[in-house]
Amino acid sequence: MKSFLIDRYVKGGALRFAESPEPELRENDVMVEVHAASVNVLDTKIRDGEFKLILPYRLPLVLGNDVAGVVVRVGANVRQFKPGDEVYARPAQDRIGTFAEYIAMDEADVAMKPNNLTMEEAASIPLVALTAWQVLVERANLQKGQKVLIHAGSGGVGTIAIQLAKHLGAYVATTTSTVNIDLVKSLGADVVIDYKKDNFEEVLHDCDVVLNSLGIDTLKKSLGVLKPGGKLISISGPPDPDFARQNGSGWLLQQVMRLLSFGIRRKSKRQGISYSFLFMTANGGQLGQITSLIEAGAIRPVVDRVFPFEKTNEALDYVETGRAKGKVVVAVK
């Protein structure tokens, strides 16, 4: 099958377009013919080698973390899906590879595609929507009337997180650039801070939750907008000891992560705020609940551009510019 591969970790390097063997179909797996895959910042970080300590992949590696397509075969134990089903998923982190014509995934990680979305729209959803769900619903337990700050509201996670937070009944603040103010307002943001003109930490206060997807400076400033008892949840690091344990990291790597997050954890504790790092995980059950919200009109995808499969490297380059509104998608079929 045709695929885009990493042969070695190179910052900004191009993926190799090549023939690779079809993935193995295990007894709990569905084999999916890929129709569309979306590009995430995670893909560029894996390619650059930023996660090689916590995600020790064997190279060469087919890249890609989001998929929408059609089931073509199922393993002996599969009961939820059958050939012909239109599905979407974020594969488990040790079984990625959606920049290809086929991918095999455990049925537990897969959900039926929303019937009101195209394949390209559906492919834009899983990773960012599961991230938003696991931050806001699972980790933060966001409640009606609470106040949440979602950084980078026009990005992939931000565009979905704003809509999910509004569906949960929260008061939503977000940061974005001047050109994207109308977009984030259309998604439901109550307060929009143009980071080119204003400092969010001078505008906001008494937030219950902050979802951070930006750098360490933004993370530290976010402490100032949270009330005592608030929750600072970062998807961009630094990783904390809890994540290290959940990820099955060895003792040495656990100590490294403890040191990396020591400063922000200490500052948070002094202010009565909890800090945690979240690396989203595949979950077909949660994705099924997200499907229901999409079909009900509570969440809609935001797709910036669709690239043809052979231009996957150009799609990665575009994501790296940081200018994409919502998601960038590759049409495979």
Salt bridges, closest charged atoms under 4 A:
ASP7 OD2 - ARG16 NE 2.56
GLU19 OE2 - LYS2 NZ 3.87
GLU22 OE1 - ARG73 NH2 3.51
GLU24 OE1 - ARG26 NE 3.90
ASP29 OD2 - ARG95 NH2 2.66
GLU33 OE1 - HIS35 NE2 3.43
GLU33 OE2 - LYS333 NZ 3.66
ASP48 OD2 - LYS11 NZ 3.77
ASP48 OD1 - ARG47 NE 2.93
ASP66 OD2 - LYS327 NZ 3.32
ASP85 OD1 - LYS82 NZ 2.98
GLU86 OE1 - LYS113 NZ 3.63
ASP190 OD2 - LYS166 NZ 3.00
ASP206 OD2 - HIS205 ND1 3.19
ASP208 OD1 - LYS227 NZ 3.33
ASP242 OD1 - ARG245 NH2 2.22
GLU320 OE2 - ARG47 NH2 2.98
